[in-house]
Amino acid sequence: MRTVCGMARRVQLLVGIWRPAAVPVAAVRPLAAGRSPLLSGRIGDQRRAGVQLDQVDRTTCGSAVLVALAAWADPAEVRRLDGPSVDGPGRREAVGGARAVAAGAAPAVSAGFGMRYDARQKQVHRESARFWPRALGTLPWGMVGWLRRNVASAGPYRVRLVDDRDARDVTDVIAAIGVALRVGRPVPLLVGPLVPRHYVMAVGLHEGGWKVYEPTSGQIRALDPALIGRRTLARILGFDRLHAALLPS
Protein backbone atom coordinates (compact mmCIF):
# COMPACT_ATOMS: atom_id res chain seq x y z
CA MET A 1 0.00 0.00 0.00
CA ARG A 2 1.23 3.47 -0.82
CA THR A 3 1.85 5.99 1.92
CA VAL A 4 0.00 9.31 2.06
CA CYS A 5 3.00 11.09 0.55
CA GLY A 6 3.47 8.25 -1.93
CA MET A 7 -0.05 8.81 -3.25
CA ALA A 8 0.62 12.55 -3.53
CA ARG A 9 3.86 11.82 -5.38
CA ARG A 10 1.99 9.46 -7.69
CA VAL A 11 -0.40 12.26 -8.57
CA GLN A 12 2.54 14.58 -9.25
CA LEU A 13 4.01 12.07 -11.68
CA LEU A 14 0.70 11.28 -13.38
CA VAL A 15 0.03 14.95 -14.12
CA GLY A 16 3.60 15.48 -15.24
CA ILE A 17 4.93 17.50 -12.33
CA TRP A 18 8.66 17.06 -12.50
CA ARG A 19 10.78 13.97 -12.50
CA PRO A 20 14.30 15.39 -12.93
CA ALA A 21 16.92 13.18 -14.56
CA ALA A 22 19.55 14.87 -12.40
CA VAL A 23 19.25 17.11 -9.39
CA PRO A 24 21.48 20.20 -9.42
CA VAL A 25 22.97 21.09 -6.06
CA ALA A 26 24.02 24.62 -5.25
CA ALA A 27 27.65 25.33 -4.48
CA VAL A 28 28.48 24.67 -0.87
CA ARG A 29 29.71 27.52 1.25
CA PRO A 30 32.90 26.19 2.87
CA LEU A 31 32.81 25.96 6.63
CA ALA A 32 35.00 28.54 8.33
CA ALA A 33 38.19 27.29 9.94
CA GLY A 34 37.68 26.28 13.54
CA ARG A 35 33.96 25.61 13.13
CA SER A 36 32.43 23.25 15.67
CA PRO A 37 28.92 22.26 14.51
CA LEU A 38 26.66 20.48 16.99
CA LEU A 39 26.80 17.09 15.29
CA SER A 40 30.20 15.44 15.24
CA GLY A 41 29.58 13.27 12.18
CA ARG A 42 30.70 10.17 14.08
CA ILE A 43 28.43 7.15 14.42
CA GLY A 44 26.91 7.00 17.92
CA ASP A 45 25.69 9.38 20.60
CA GLN A 46 25.86 13.09 19.84
CA ARG A 47 26.67 15.31 22.83
CA ARG A 48 27.75 18.85 23.54
CA ALA A 49 28.66 20.09 27.00
CA GLY A 50 27.67 16.61 28.16
CA VAL A 51 24.11 17.09 26.90
CA GLN A 52 22.55 14.49 24.61
CA LEU A 53 21.53 16.23 21.38
CA ASP A 54 18.05 14.75 21.24
CA GLN A 55 14.62 16.26 20.67
CA VAL A 56 13.12 18.00 23.68
CA ASP A 57 9.66 16.39 23.31
CA ARG A 58 7.69 14.13 20.99
CA THR A 59 6.72 16.97 18.63
CA THR A 60 10.15 18.55 18.06
CA CYS A 61 12.01 16.03 15.90
CA GLY A 62 11.79 18.50 13.01
CA SER A 63 12.96 21.35 15.20
CA ALA A 64 15.97 19.32 16.42
CA VAL A 65 16.86 18.66 12.79
CA LEU A 66 16.50 22.36 11.90
CA VAL A 67 18.68 23.44 14.82
CA ALA A 68 21.37 20.94 13.79
CA LEU A 69 21.20 22.12 10.17
CA ALA A 70 21.32 25.78 11.23
CA ALA A 71 24.36 25.06 13.40
CA TRP A 72 26.07 23.34 10.46
CA ALA A 73 25.50 26.35 8.22
CA ASP A 74 25.83 29.34 10.55
CA PRO A 75 28.42 29.78 13.34
CA ALA A 76 26.05 32.26 15.02
CA GLU A 77 23.67 29.39 15.82
CA VAL A 78 26.41 27.55 17.70
CA ARG A 79 27.44 30.71 19.57
CA ARG A 80 23.80 31.31 20.57
CA LEU A 81 23.53 27.81 22.02
CA ASP A 82 26.93 27.76 23.70
CA GLY A 83 26.43 31.08 25.47
CA PRO A 84 29.30 33.02 27.05
CA SER A 85 32.40 30.86 27.32
CA VAL A 86 33.78 30.09 30.75
CA ASP A 87 37.32 29.46 31.91
CA GLY A 88 38.40 26.63 34.13
CA PRO A 89 36.92 23.19 34.59
CA GLY A 90 33.49 22.35 33.25
CA ARG A 91 30.45 22.77 35.47
CA ARG A 92 27.60 20.47 36.33
CA GLU A 93 24.07 21.47 35.36
CA ALA A 94 20.70 19.77 35.65
CA VAL A 95 17.97 20.56 33.16
CA GLY A 96 14.49 19.39 34.16
CA GLY A 97 16.15 16.63 36.14
CA ALA A 98 16.90 14.80 32.90
CA ARG A 99 19.94 16.56 31.41
CA ALA A 100 22.74 16.19 33.91
CA VAL A 101 26.03 17.36 32.46
CA ALA A 102 29.23 15.65 33.49
CA ALA A 103 31.87 17.91 35.02
CA GLY A 104 34.74 18.75 32.73
CA ALA A 105 32.80 17.85 29.57
CA ALA A 106 33.31 21.09 27.63
CA PRO A 107 35.07 23.92 29.47
CA ALA A 108 34.53 26.35 26.56
CA VAL A 109 30.74 26.10 26.81
CA SER A 110 28.93 27.92 29.58
CA ALA A 111 26.59 26.27 32.04
CA GLY A 112 23.04 26.30 30.76
CA PHE A 113 23.68 24.79 27.33
CA GLY A 114 20.96 22.18 27.84
CA MET A 115 18.39 24.83 28.75
CA ARG A 116 19.30 26.94 25.72
CA TYR A 117 19.23 23.91 23.42
CA ASP A 118 15.76 22.86 24.60
CA ALA A 119 14.41 26.41 24.45
CA ARG A 120 15.80 26.89 20.94
CA GLN A 121 14.01 23.76 19.72
CA LYS A 122 10.71 25.06 21.11
CA GLN A 123 11.27 28.48 19.52
CA VAL A 124 12.07 26.91 16.14
CA HIS A 125 8.96 24.74 16.45
CA ARG A 126 6.78 27.83 16.97
CA GLU A 127 8.39 29.61 14.04
CA SER A 128 8.26 26.66 11.62
CA ALA A 129 4.67 25.62 12.40
CA ARG A 130 3.04 29.04 12.27
CA PHE A 131 -0.03 27.91 10.33
CA TRP A 132 -0.14 24.30 11.52
CA PRO A 133 -1.12 22.75 14.87
CA ARG A 134 2.15 22.30 16.76
CA ALA A 135 0.82 19.13 18.41
CA LEU A 136 1.08 17.55 14.94
CA GLY A 137 4.74 18.43 14.50
CA THR A 138 5.94 20.43 11.48
CA LEU A 139 5.01 20.23 7.82
CA PRO A 140 7.95 19.78 5.42
CA TRP A 141 7.01 23.07 3.72
CA GLY A 142 7.23 24.73 7.14
CA MET A 143 10.74 23.30 7.52
CA VAL A 144 11.83 24.65 4.14
CA GLY A 145 10.22 28.03 4.83
CA TRP A 146 11.98 28.34 8.20
CA LEU A 147 15.36 27.65 6.59
CA ARG A 148 14.68 30.22 3.88
CA ARG A 149 13.73 32.90 6.40
CA ASN A 150 16.34 32.17 9.06
CA VAL A 151 19.37 30.33 7.65
CA ALA A 152 20.18 31.73 4.24
CA SER A 153 23.71 30.33 4.52
CA ALA A 154 22.30 26.79 4.37
CA GLY A 155 21.20 27.46 0.80
CA PRO A 156 17.74 26.84 -0.66
CA TYR A 157 15.87 23.60 0.04
CA ARG A 158 12.76 22.11 -1.58
CA VAL A 159 10.31 19.37 -0.61
CA ARG A 160 10.65 16.20 -2.65
CA LEU A 161 7.83 13.72 -1.97
CA VAL A 162 8.66 10.01 -2.34
CA ASP A 163 6.63 7.07 -3.64
CA ASP A 164 8.48 4.15 -2.10
CA ARG A 165 6.34 1.68 -4.10
CA ASP A 166 7.84 3.06 -7.32
CA ALA A 167 11.33 1.61 -7.85
CA ARG A 168 12.34 4.35 -10.25
CA ASP A 169 11.20 7.08 -7.89
CA VAL A 170 13.18 5.49 -5.06
CA THR A 171 16.26 5.23 -7.27
CA ASP A 172 15.89 8.90 -8.25
CA VAL A 173 15.60 10.16 -4.68
CA ILE A 174 18.48 8.01 -3.41
CA ALA A 175 20.65 9.42 -6.21
CA ALA A 176 19.60 12.99 -5.39
CA ILE A 177 20.37 12.54 -1.70
CA GLY A 178 23.74 11.01 -2.59
CA VAL A 179 24.60 14.03 -4.77
CA ALA A 180 23.84 16.36 -1.87
CA LEU A 181 25.81 14.35 0.68
CA ARG A 182 28.85 14.08 -1.59
CA VAL A 183 29.13 17.87 -1.69
CA GLY A 184 28.54 18.25 2.04
CA ARG A 185 24.86 19.26 2.11
CA PRO A 186 22.74 17.61 4.88
CA VAL A 187 19.33 16.27 3.81
CA PRO A 188 16.37 16.18 6.24
CA LEU A 189 14.18 13.09 5.71
CA LEU A 190 10.55 12.51 6.70
CA VAL A 191 9.68 8.94 7.67
CA GLY A 192 6.67 7.20 9.14
CA PRO A 193 4.21 4.34 8.72
CA LEU A 194 1.45 5.05 6.16
CA VAL A 195 1.36 8.65 7.41
CA PRO A 196 4.40 10.89 7.98
CA ARG A 197 5.56 10.91 11.60
CA HIS A 198 9.23 11.65 12.19
CA TYR A 199 12.14 13.73 10.88
CA VAL A 200 15.72 12.53 10.70
CA MET A 201 18.64 13.96 8.72
CA ALA A 202 21.21 12.37 6.43
CA VAL A 203 24.48 14.12 7.26
CA GLY A 204 27.17 12.24 5.36
CA LEU A 205 28.40 9.11 3.63
CA HIS A 206 29.44 5.97 5.49
CA GLU A 207 30.85 2.75 4.00
CA GLY A 208 28.65 2.83 0.92
CA GLY A 209 25.64 4.11 2.84
CA TRP A 210 24.63 7.18 4.79
CA LYS A 211 25.15 8.60 8.25
CA VAL A 212 21.76 9.71 9.58
CA TYR A 213 21.01 11.81 12.65
CA GLU A 214 18.06 10.35 14.57
CA PRO A 215 16.83 12.95 17.10
CA THR A 216 14.75 10.69 19.35
CA SER A 217 17.93 8.94 20.46
CA GLY A 218 20.30 11.82 19.81
CA GLN A 219 22.48 9.48 17.74
CA ILE A 220 24.01 9.31 14.30
CA ARG A 221 23.31 5.89 12.81
CA ALA A 222 24.55 4.06 9.72
CA LEU A 223 21.85 3.48 7.09
CA ASP A 224 21.88 1.38 3.95
CA PRO A 225 19.71 3.38 1.49
CA ALA A 226 18.58 0.11 -0.12
CA LEU A 227 16.27 -0.24 2.88
CA ILE A 228 14.13 2.58 1.45
CA GLY A 229 12.96 0.46 -1.48
CA ARG A 230 12.47 -2.54 0.81
CA ARG A 231 10.38 -0.37 3.16
CA THR A 232 12.32 -1.65 6.19
CA LEU A 233 13.79 1.47 7.79
CA ALA A 234 12.29 0.95 11.26
CA ARG A 235 15.25 -0.83 12.82
CA ILE A 236 17.42 2.22 12.13
CA LEU A 237 15.00 5.16 12.01
CA GLY A 238 11.97 4.00 14.00
CA PHE A 239 9.57 3.84 11.03
CA ASP A 240 9.71 1.81 7.83
CA ARG A 241 8.64 4.23 5.11
CA LEU A 242 10.32 7.28 3.56
CA HIS A 243 7.73 9.97 2.81
CA ALA A 244 9.83 12.94 1.70
CA ALA A 245 13.29 14.40 1.46
CA LEU A 246 14.20 18.07 1.85
CA LEU A 247 16.68 18.45 -0.98
CA PRO A 248 19.13 21.32 -1.43
CA SER A 249 18.91 22.98 -4.80
Stockholm file with secondary structure:
# STOCKHOLM 1.0

chainA/1-249         MRTVCGMARRVQLLVGIWRPAAVPVAAVRPLAAGRSPLLSGRIGDQRRAGVQLDQVDRTTCGSAVLVALAAWADPAEVRRLDGPSVDGPGRREAVGGARAVAAGAAPAVSAGFGMRYDARQKQVHRESARFWPRALGTLPWGMVGWLRRNVASAGPYRVRLVDDRDARDVTDVIAAIGVALRVGRPVPLLVGPLVPRHYVMAVGLHEGGWKVYEPTSGQIRALDPALIGRRTLARILGFDRLHAALLPS
#=GR chainA/1-249 SS CCCHHHHHHHHHHHTTCCCCSSCCCCCCCCCCTTCCCSCCCSSEECEETTEECCCSSTTCHHHHHHHHHHHHHCHHHHHHHHCSCCCSSCCCCCSTTTCCCCTTSCTTSCTTHHHHHHHHHHHHHHHHCTTSCGGGCCCHHHHHHHHHHHCGGGCCEEEEECCTTCHHHHHHHHHHHHHHHHTTCCEEEEEESSSCCEEEEEEEEETTEEEEEETTTTEEEEECTHHHHHTCCHHHHSSSEEEEEEEEC
#=GC SS_cons         CCCHHHHHHHHHHHTTCCCCSSCCCCCCCCCCTTCCCSCCCSSEECEETTEECCCSSTTCHHHHHHHHHHHHHCHHHHHHHHCSCCCSSCCCCCSTTTCCCCTTSCTTSCTTHHHHHHHHHHHHHHHHCTTSCGGGCCCHHHHHHHHHHHCGGGCCEEEEECCTTCHHHHHHHHHHHHHHHHTTCCEEEEEESSSCCEEEEEEEEETTEEEEEETTTTEEEEECTHHHHHTCCHHHHSSSEEEEEEEEC
//
